[in-house]
Amino acid sequence: MSETVKGLNIKLSLDGRDLENELKEIQSDLKEQQKDLKATKANLKYDSSNVELWKQ
């Protein structure tokens, strides 16, 4: 059941698959960000004066 009220979409469901899929996508995004942060941290370890790395 889905209803639109002034541009707001509300979906009520007893099926948790949509929520599970969204949570998996968020978890995947967080893992990718963690990898990027680890790489940045490792690069800063070797070149701590690099301003561009600090901005990341």
Distance bins in CASP14 RR format, pairs under 12 A and 6 or more apart:
PFRMAT RR
TARGET T0000
AUTHOR 0000-0000-0000
RMODE 2
METHOD distances of the structure
MODEL  1
1 9 0 0 0 0 0 1 0 0 0 0 0
1 10 0 0 0 0 1 0 0 0 0 0 0
1 11 1 0 0 1 0 0 0 0 0 0 0
1 12 1 0 1 0 0 0 0 0 0 0 0
1 13 1 0 0 1 0 0 0 0 0 0 0
1 14 0 0 0 0 0 1 0 0 0 0 0
1 15 0 0 0 0 0 1 0 0 0 0 0
2 8 0 0 0 0 0 1 0 0 0 0 0
2 9 1 0 0 1 0 0 0 0 0 0 0
2 10 1 0 0 1 0 0 0 0 0 0 0
2 11 1 0 1 0 0 0 0 0 0 0 0
2 12 1 0 0 1 0 0 0 0 0 0 0
2 13 0 0 0 0 1 0 0 0 0 0 0
2 18 0 0 0 0 0 1 0 0 0 0 0
3 9 1 0 0 1 0 0 0 0 0 0 0
3 10 1 0 1 0 0 0 0 0 0 0 0
3 11 0 0 0 0 1 0 0 0 0 0 0
3 12 0 0 0 0 1 0 0 0 0 0 0
4 10 1 0 0 1 0 0 0 0 0 0 0
4 11 0 0 0 0 0 1 0 0 0 0 0
11 18 1 0 0 1 0 0 0 0 0 0 0
11 19 0 0 0 0 0 1 0 0 0 0 0
11 22 0 0 0 0 0 1 0 0 0 0 0
12 18 0 0 0 0 0 1 0 0 0 0 0
13 19 0 0 0 0 1 0 0 0 0 0 0
13 20 0 0 0 0 0 1 0 0 0 0 0
15 21 0 0 0 0 0 1 0 0 0 0 0
16 22 0 0 0 0 1 0 0 0 0 0 0
16 23 0 0 0 0 1 0 0 0 0 0 0
16 24 0 0 0 0 0 1 0 0 0 0 0
17 23 0 0 0 0 0 1 0 0 0 0 0
17 24 0 0 0 0 0 1 0 0 0 0 0
18 24 0 0 0 0 0 1 0 0 0 0 0
18 25 0 0 0 0 0 1 0 0 0 0 0
19 25 0 0 0 0 0 1 0 0 0 0 0
19 26 0 0 0 0 0 1 0 0 0 0 0
20 26 0 0 0 0 0 1 0 0 0 0 0
20 27 0 0 0 0 0 1 0 0 0 0 0
21 27 0 0 0 0 0 1 0 0 0 0 0
21 28 0 0 0 0 0 1 0 0 0 0 0
22 28 0 0 0 0 0 1 0 0 0 0 0
22 29 0 0 0 0 0 1 0 0 0 0 0
23 29 0 0 0 0 0 1 0 0 0 0 0
23 30 0 0 0 0 0 1 0 0 0 0 0
24 30 0 0 0 0 0 1 0 0 0 0 0
24 31 0 0 0 0 0 1 0 0 0 0 0
25 31 0 0 0 0 0 1 0 0 0 0 0
25 32 0 0 0 0 0 1 0 0 0 0 0
26 32 0 0 0 0 0 1 0 0 0 0 0
26 33 0 0 0 0 0 1 0 0 0 0 0
27 33 0 0 0 0 0 1 0 0 0 0 0
27 34 0 0 0 0 0 1 0 0 0 0 0
28 34 0 0 0 0 0 1 0 0 0 0 0
28 35 0 0 0 0 0 1 0 0 0 0 0
29 35 0 0 0 0 0 1 0 0 0 0 0
29 36 0 0 0 0 0 1 0 0 0 0 0
30 36 0 0 0 0 0 1 0 0 0 0 0
30 37 0 0 0 0 0 1 0 0 0 0 0
31 37 0 0 0 0 0 1 0 0 0 0 0
31 38 0 0 0 0 0 1 0 0 0 0 0
32 38 0 0 0 0 0 1 0 0 0 0 0
32 39 0 0 0 0 0 1 0 0 0 0 0
33 39 0 0 0 0 0 1 0 0 0 0 0
33 40 0 0 0 0 0 1 0 0 0 0 0
33 56 0 0 0 0 0 1 0 0 0 0 0
34 40 0 0 0 0 0 1 0 0 0 0 0
34 41 0 0 0 0 0 1 0 0 0 0 0
35 41 0 0 0 0 0 1 0 0 0 0 0
35 42 0 0 0 0 0 1 0 0 0 0 0
36 42 0 0 0 0 0 1 0 0 0 0 0
36 43 0 0 0 0 0 1 0 0 0 0 0
36 53 0 0 0 0 0 1 0 0 0 0 0
36 56 1 0 0 1 0 0 0 0 0 0 0
37 43 0 0 0 0 0 1 0 0 0 0 0
37 44 0 0 0 0 0 1 0 0 0 0 0
37 53 0 0 0 0 0 1 0 0 0 0 0
37 56 0 0 0 0 1 0 0 0 0 0 0
38 44 0 0 0 0 0 1 0 0 0 0 0
38 45 0 0 0 0 0 1 0 0 0 0 0
38 56 0 0 0 0 0 1 0 0 0 0 0
39 45 0 0 0 0 0 1 0 0 0 0 0
39 46 0 0 0 0 0 1 0 0 0 0 0
39 53 0 0 0 0 1 0 0 0 0 0 0
39 56 0 0 0 0 1 0 0 0 0 0 0
40 46 0 0 0 0 0 1 0 0 0 0 0
40 47 0 0 0 0 0 1 0 0 0 0 0
40 48 0 0 0 0 0 1 0 0 0 0 0
40 50 0 0 0 0 1 0 0 0 0 0 0
40 52 0 0 0 0 1 0 0 0 0 0 0
40 53 1 0 1 0 0 0 0 0 0 0 0
40 54 0 0 0 0 1 0 0 0 0 0 0
40 55 0 0 0 0 1 0 0 0 0 0 0
40 56 1 0 1 0 0 0 0 0 0 0 0
41 47 0 0 0 0 0 1 0 0 0 0 0
41 48 0 0 0 0 0 1 0 0 0 0 0
41 53 0 0 0 0 1 0 0 0 0 0 0
41 54 0 0 0 0 0 1 0 0 0 0 0
41 56 0 0 0 0 1 0 0 0 0 0 0
42 48 0 0 0 0 0 1 0 0 0 0 0
42 53 0 0 0 0 0 1 0 0 0 0 0
43 49 0 0 0 0 0 1 0 0 0 0 0
43 50 1 0 0 1 0 0 0 0 0 0 0
43 52 0 0 0 0 1 0 0 0 0 0 0
43 53 1 0 1 0 0 0 0 0 0 0 0
43 54 0 0 0 0 0 1 0 0 0 0 0
43 56 0 0 0 0 1 0 0 0 0 0 0
44 50 1 0 0 1 0 0 0 0 0 0 0
44 51 0 0 0 0 0 1 0 0 0 0 0
44 52 0 0 0 0 0 1 0 0 0 0 0
44 53 1 0 1 0 0 0 0 0 0 0 0
44 54 1 0 0 1 0 0 0 0 0 0 0
44 55 0 0 0 0 0 1 0 0 0 0 0
44 56 0 0 0 0 1 0 0 0 0 0 0
45 53 0 0 0 0 0 1 0 0 0 0 0
46 53 0 0 0 0 1 0 0 0 0 0 0
47 53 1 0 0 1 0 0 0 0 0 0 0
47 54 0 0 0 0 0 1 0 0 0 0 0
48 54 0 0 0 0 1 0 0 0 0 0 0
50 56 0 0 0 0 1 0 0 0 0 0 0
END
